[in-house]
Amino acid sequence: MRSRPRVTPALALAVTLLTAAACSAPRDDGAAPGAAGRTVAPVRGCAAASWTDPADRSPTRAPARCAPGTPAPHRLTTRRKLTIATGTLSAEYVAPLEVALDKGEFEKEGLKVTLKVLPTPDALPLLAGGDIDALWAAPEAAVMNGIRGGFDIRWVAGNFSPDPESRSGLWARLRDGETAAGVRLAGRSLGTMIGKGSVIAYPMERALKRHGGGLDRIRYHQLGSADVLTALRNGGVDSAWLLDPVWRTVDGDPGYAFLGGQPLGEPLGGLLYGRSLLRDDVDAGVALMRAYLRTVDTYFGADYKSDPAFVTYLSRLTKIDERTLRATPSLRVDWEIRAGTTGRLQKAYAAQGATGRARPLPESRTVDRGYYAEAVGHRP
């Protein structure tokens, strides 16, 4: 009897993306989606510091900010119901959305927002088809492949970059005689939760090149979140990408070396909008953005963890142990998107073989800064 071909998760996602793209192809009237071409007025509380040059990739760049409590809400004339998908609600980088919901910032804009836990592969076809409105995730290879296949999806706001004191990133188990400066990774194994096609490919490529590796010269082991550290410590893998606060367990141990993490000052994820906010209701898209920015300006300062009461509040809201939150520095919450980030990501995806031989998409098809520009009153 002939055996059935094995359908891998990647193949299943590709079929889903192509099928959904056929059902939600972009309009053929030549109009660009999103906030481009709208009237932008000055916004009280949002001065020069509310915008930075997208080309500025300095590690010391201060994230854009308006005054606390701004930009002020402009309640929509008709209440809108919006759904934002996220892979988890128990992670610190999701906290701005949860705080905005808890503090009523969405409601002030006339928005009834629901946060729905949904893996990115499941969320993408729904986002493209207008069944969900936004995705709190990252412009991963699956997103690029979806846009290439006809999806109306744009990355519209960043989320965070790491604190300089953070050592979240690529860690290696040292062999006899190796040092942090001399470890060689070519041919060795890497433990990761996502596998190929994740945004960590970009910072990981930079770290691997310094240590004789390369995205095409290592062996990937996709593991559950609880298994990555265990595999690294028991020798099941030679290296692993460790997130906050997991890296604390090996930091200072001479048997392990930190090889590099996410670039400082360059967010690699955040809000992605689909057709409903890019095409059907841009006003709601700007209102959602305003509420997000106001939450960041009001509650997520440079060192928001210096306030013990706020850390306790975050712990309750995100269901993250309070000691765990205190064990790592504050994230640099940052709504802006750096110029060229999606190009650098696509280069790394291609090196992994996650996007095939497709030509990189231009930034005009992957990013729309117009929503946060309008929210802070920035006119190019």
C-alpha positions as CSV (number, residue, x, y, z in Angstrom):
1,M,0.0,0.0,0.0
2,R,1.4,3.4,-0.9
3,S,2.1,5.6,2.1
4,R,0.7,9.0,2.3
5,P,3.2,11.9,1.9
6,R,4.0,13.6,5.2
7,V,2.5,17.1,5.5
8,T,4.9,19.2,7.5
9,P,3.8,22.3,9.4
10,A,5.7,24.5,7.0
11,L,3.9,23.0,4.0
12,A,0.6,23.2,5.7
13,L,1.1,26.9,6.4
14,A,2.2,27.6,2.8
15,V,-1.0,26.0,1.5
16,T,-3.1,28.0,3.9
17,L,-1.4,31.2,3.0
18,L,-1.8,30.6,-0.8
19,T,-5.4,29.6,-0.4
20,A,-6.2,32.6,1.8
21,A,-4.3,35.0,-0.5
22,A,-6.5,33.8,-3.4
23,C,-9.5,34.8,-1.4
24,S,-8.2,38.1,-0.1
25,A,-6.1,39.6,-2.9
26,P,-5.4,43.3,-2.8
27,R,-7.7,45.8,-4.5
28,D,-6.9,46.3,-8.2
29,D,-7.7,50.1,-8.1
30,G,-4.1,51.0,-7.6
31,A,-4.7,52.6,-4.2
32,A,-2.0,52.1,-1.5
33,P,-3.3,50.7,1.8
34,G,-2.9,52.4,5.1
35,A,-2.5,55.9,6.4
36,A,-0.6,57.5,3.5
37,G,-2.1,60.7,2.1
38,R,-4.2,61.6,5.2
39,T,-4.2,65.0,6.8
40,V,-1.8,65.2,9.7
41,A,-2.2,67.9,12.3
42,P,0.1,68.9,15.2
43,V,-0.6,67.0,18.4
44,R,-0.4,68.7,21.8
45,G,2.2,66.9,24.0
46,C,4.0,65.4,21.1
47,A,7.0,67.6,20.3
48,A,10.3,66.9,18.5
49,A,11.0,63.9,20.8
50,S,8.0,62.1,19.5
51,W,9.8,61.1,16.2
52,T,13.3,60.0,15.4
53,D,15.0,59.6,12.0
54,P,14.2,56.0,10.9
55,A,17.7,55.8,9.6
56,D,19.2,56.3,13.1
57,R,20.3,52.9,14.3
58,S,22.5,54.1,17.1
59,P,22.4,51.9,20.2
60,T,22.0,55.0,22.4
61,R,19.1,56.4,20.5
62,A,16.3,57.4,22.9
63,P,12.9,55.9,21.9
64,A,10.3,58.4,20.7
65,R,8.1,59.8,23.4
66,C,5.2,62.2,23.9
67,A,4.3,63.7,27.3
68,P,2.5,61.3,29.7
69,G,-1.2,61.1,28.9
70,T,-0.7,62.0,25.3
71,P,-1.6,61.8,22.5
72,A,-5.0,62.7,23.8
73,P,-7.9,60.4,22.8
74,H,-10.2,61.4,20.0
75,R,-13.2,59.2,20.5
76,L,-14.6,57.7,17.3
77,T,-18.2,58.7,16.4
78,T,-19.2,55.0,16.2
79,R,-17.8,52.4,18.6
80,R,-15.7,49.8,16.9
81,K,-15.0,46.2,18.0
82,L,-11.4,45.1,17.2
83,T,-9.6,41.8,17.8
84,I,-5.8,41.7,18.3
85,A,-4.1,38.3,18.1
86,T,-1.0,37.5,20.2
87,G,1.0,34.4,20.7
88,T,0.8,34.8,24.5
89,L,-0.5,37.0,27.2
90,S,2.2,35.9,29.7
91,A,5.2,37.8,28.4
92,E,6.5,41.2,29.3
93,Y,6.6,42.5,25.8
94,V,2.8,42.1,25.6
95,A,2.3,44.2,28.7
96,P,1.6,47.5,26.9
97,L,-1.5,46.0,25.3
98,E,-2.7,44.5,28.5
99,V,-2.1,47.8,30.4
100,A,-4.0,49.7,27.7
101,L,-6.9,47.4,28.0
102,D,-6.9,47.4,31.8
103,K,-6.6,51.1,32.1
104,G,-9.3,51.8,29.6
105,E,-7.1,53.5,27.0
106,F,-8.8,51.7,24.1
107,E,-12.2,52.5,25.5
108,K,-11.3,56.2,25.5
109,E,-10.9,56.0,21.7
110,G,-14.3,54.3,21.3
111,L,-12.7,50.9,20.8
112,K,-13.8,47.6,22.3
113,V,-10.7,45.5,22.0
114,T,-10.4,41.8,22.5
115,L,-6.9,40.2,23.0
116,K,-7.0,36.7,21.5
117,V,-4.2,34.1,22.0
118,L,-3.5,32.7,18.6
119,P,-0.2,31.4,17.0
120,T,1.1,33.5,14.2
121,P,0.6,30.8,11.5
122,D,-3.1,30.5,12.5
123,A,-3.6,34.3,12.7
124,L,-2.1,35.3,9.4
125,P,-4.9,34.1,7.1
126,L,-7.5,35.6,9.5
127,L,-5.6,38.9,9.6
128,A,-5.4,39.1,5.8
129,G,-9.1,38.3,5.4
130,G,-10.3,40.8,8.0
131,D,-11.5,38.3,10.5
132,I,-9.0,39.7,13.0
133,D,-7.8,43.3,12.9
134,A,-4.2,43.3,14.2
135,L,-1.5,41.0,15.2
136,W,1.0,41.5,18.0
137,A,3.9,39.5,16.6
138,A,6.9,40.1,14.3
139,P,7.4,40.3,10.5
140,E,8.6,36.7,10.3
141,A,9.3,34.7,7.1
142,A,5.6,33.5,7.1
143,V,4.5,37.2,7.0
144,M,6.8,38.0,4.1
145,N,5.6,35.0,2.2
146,G,2.0,36.0,2.9
147,I,2.5,39.5,1.6
148,R,4.3,38.1,-1.5
149,G,1.3,35.9,-2.0
150,G,-1.2,38.8,-2.0
151,F,-2.0,39.5,1.6
152,D,-2.7,43.1,2.7
153,I,-0.5,43.1,5.8
154,R,1.9,45.9,7.0
155,W,4.1,46.2,10.1
156,V,2.9,49.5,11.6
157,A,4.6,49.8,15.0
158,G,7.5,48.5,16.9
159,N,7.5,46.9,20.4
160,F,10.8,47.0,22.1
161,S,14.6,46.7,22.0
162,P,16.6,45.2,24.8
163,D,18.3,47.1,27.6
164,P,22.1,47.2,27.2
165,E,22.4,45.1,30.4
166,S,20.2,42.3,29.0
167,R,21.9,39.2,27.8
168,S,18.9,37.7,26.1
169,G,20.2,36.0,22.9
170,L,22.6,33.3,21.7
171,W,24.3,31.3,24.3
172,A,26.9,28.5,23.7
173,R,28.0,25.6,25.8
174,L,31.8,25.8,25.8
175,R,33.9,22.7,25.1
176,D,37.3,22.0,26.8
177,G,39.8,24.8,25.9
178,E,37.2,27.1,24.4
179,T,36.6,30.7,25.5
180,A,33.8,33.1,24.7
181,A,36.1,34.7,22.1
182,G,37.2,31.4,20.5
183,V,34.1,29.2,20.3
184,R,33.4,27.8,16.8
185,L,29.8,26.9,15.9
186,A,30.0,25.6,12.4
187,G,28.4,22.1,12.2
188,R,27.1,22.3,15.8
189,S,23.5,22.3,16.9
190,L,21.2,25.1,18.0
191,G,18.1,24.8,20.1
192,T,15.3,27.3,19.3
193,M,11.5,27.5,19.9
194,I,10.7,28.8,16.4
195,G,13.1,27.1,14.1
196,K,13.8,28.6,10.7
197,G,12.0,31.8,9.7
198,S,11.9,33.6,13.0
199,V,13.1,37.2,13.4
200,I,15.9,36.0,15.6
201,A,17.6,34.8,12.4
202,Y,18.8,38.3,11.8
203,P,20.7,38.9,15.1
204,M,21.7,35.2,15.2
205,E,23.3,35.5,11.8
206,R,25.5,38.4,13.1
207,A,26.6,36.4,16.1
208,L,27.2,33.2,14.2
209,K,29.5,34.9,11.6
210,R,31.7,36.1,14.4
211,H,32.1,32.5,15.6
212,G,32.7,30.5,12.4
213,G,29.1,29.6,11.9
214,G,26.4,30.9,9.6
215,L,22.7,30.2,9.3
216,D,23.3,27.6,6.7
217,R,26.1,25.9,8.7
218,I,24.3,24.9,11.9
219,R,21.8,22.2,12.7
220,Y,18.5,23.4,14.1
221,H,16.6,21.6,16.8
222,Q,13.1,23.0,17.4
223,L,12.2,22.6,21.1
224,G,9.4,23.6,23.4
225,S,10.0,26.7,25.5
226,A,10.6,24.6,28.6
227,D,13.1,22.4,26.9
228,V,15.5,24.8,25.3
229,L,17.5,25.5,28.5
230,T,17.4,21.9,29.6
231,A,18.8,20.7,26.2
232,L,21.6,23.3,26.5
233,R,22.5,22.3,30.0
234,N,22.5,18.5,29.4
235,G,24.4,18.7,26.2
236,G,21.4,17.9,23.9
237,V,22.3,21.0,21.9
238,D,25.5,23.1,21.6
239,S,23.9,26.5,21.6
240,A,20.5,28.1,22.3
241,W,18.6,31.3,22.0
242,L,17.7,32.2,25.6
243,L,15.1,34.8,26.4
244,D,14.5,37.0,29.5
245,P,14.9,35.9,32.2
246,V,16.0,32.4,31.3
247,W,19.6,33.5,30.5
248,R,20.0,34.4,34.2
249,T,20.4,30.7,35.0
250,V,23.7,30.4,33.0
251,D,25.0,33.9,33.3
252,G,28.3,33.9,35.2
253,D,28.8,30.1,34.7
254,P,32.2,29.7,33.1
255,G,30.9,26.7,31.0
256,Y,28.7,29.0,28.9
257,A,29.3,32.1,26.8
258,F,26.9,34.8,25.6
259,L,27.6,35.4,21.9
260,G,25.2,38.2,21.0
261,G,21.5,39.3,21.1
262,Q,19.0,41.6,19.4
263,P,20.5,44.8,18.2
264,L,20.1,47.7,20.6
265,G,17.7,50.3,19.4
266,E,16.1,48.2,16.7
267,P,12.7,46.6,17.5
268,L,12.0,43.4,15.6
269,G,8.3,43.1,16.2
270,G,5.1,44.9,17.3
271,L,1.8,45.6,15.7
272,L,0.9,44.3,12.3
273,Y,-2.4,45.5,10.6
274,G,-4.5,43.6,8.2
275,R,-7.0,44.6,5.6
276,S,-9.7,45.8,8.0
277,L,-7.4,48.6,9.4
278,L,-5.4,49.1,6.2
279,R,-8.4,49.3,3.9
280,D,-11.8,49.4,5.6
281,D,-11.3,51.6,8.7
282,V,-8.1,53.6,8.8
283,D,-9.6,55.9,11.4
284,A,-9.9,52.9,13.8
285,G,-6.3,52.0,13.0
286,V,-5.1,55.4,14.0
287,A,-7.2,55.4,17.1
288,L,-5.8,52.0,18.2
289,M,-2.3,53.4,17.6
290,R,-3.1,56.5,19.6
291,A,-4.1,54.3,22.6
292,Y,-1.0,52.2,22.3
293,L,1.3,55.2,22.2
294,R,-0.5,56.9,25.1
295,T,-0.1,53.8,27.2
296,V,3.7,53.7,26.5
297,D,4.1,57.4,27.2
298,T,2.2,57.2,30.5
299,Y,3.3,53.9,32.0
300,F,6.5,52.6,30.2
301,G,9.2,55.1,30.9
302,A,12.9,54.4,30.6
303,D,13.0,52.4,33.9
304,Y,9.5,51.5,34.6
305,K,10.6,48.6,36.9
306,S,12.0,51.1,39.4
307,D,8.5,51.5,40.6
308,P,7.8,48.5,42.9
309,A,4.0,49.1,42.8
310,F,4.0,49.0,39.0
311,V,6.0,45.8,38.9
312,T,3.5,44.2,41.3
313,Y,0.7,45.4,39.0
314,L,2.4,44.0,35.9
315,S,2.9,40.7,37.7
316,R,-0.8,40.5,38.5
317,L,-1.8,41.6,35.0
318,T,0.6,39.3,33.0
319,K,0.6,36.4,35.5
320,I,4.4,36.5,35.5
321,D,6.1,35.9,38.8
322,E,7.1,39.2,40.4
323,R,10.6,37.9,41.2
324,T,11.0,36.9,37.5
325,L,10.1,40.4,36.4
326,R,12.5,42.0,38.8
327,A,15.3,39.7,37.6
328,T,15.8,41.5,34.3
329,P,16.1,45.2,33.4
330,S,13.2,47.1,31.9
331,L,12.5,46.7,28.2
332,R,13.1,49.7,26.0
333,V,9.5,50.0,24.8
334,D,9.8,51.6,21.3
335,W,7.0,52.1,18.8
336,E,9.1,53.2,15.9
337,I,10.4,51.0,13.1
338,R,14.0,51.4,11.8
339,A,14.7,51.9,8.1
340,G,15.8,48.7,6.4
341,T,14.9,46.2,9.2
342,T,12.6,44.1,7.0
343,G,15.3,44.0,4.3
344,R,17.8,42.7,6.8
345,L,15.3,40.2,8.1
346,Q,14.6,38.9,4.6
347,K,18.3,38.5,3.9
348,A,18.6,36.3,7.0
349,Y,15.4,34.3,6.0
350,A,16.9,33.7,2.6
351,A,20.2,32.4,4.2
352,Q,18.1,29.9,6.2
353,G,16.2,28.8,3.2
354,A,12.9,30.0,4.7
355,T,11.8,32.2,1.8
356,G,13.2,30.2,-1.1
357,R,14.7,32.2,-4.0
358,A,12.1,35.0,-3.9
359,R,13.4,38.5,-4.3
360,P,13.2,40.7,-1.2
361,L,10.1,42.7,-0.8
362,P,10.6,46.5,-0.7
363,E,9.9,48.3,2.5
364,S,6.9,50.0,0.8
365,R,5.1,46.7,0.8
366,T,6.0,45.6,4.4
367,V,6.0,48.7,6.6
368,D,3.6,51.7,7.1
369,R,4.8,54.3,9.6
370,G,1.9,56.6,8.7
371,Y,-0.3,55.4,11.7
372,Y,2.1,56.5,14.4
373,A,3.2,59.5,12.4
374,E,-0.4,60.7,12.4
375,A,-0.9,59.8,16.0
376,V,2.0,62.1,17.1
377,G,1.4,64.8,14.5
378,H,4.5,64.2,12.5
379,R,4.5,65.4,8.9
380,P,7.3,64.1,6.7
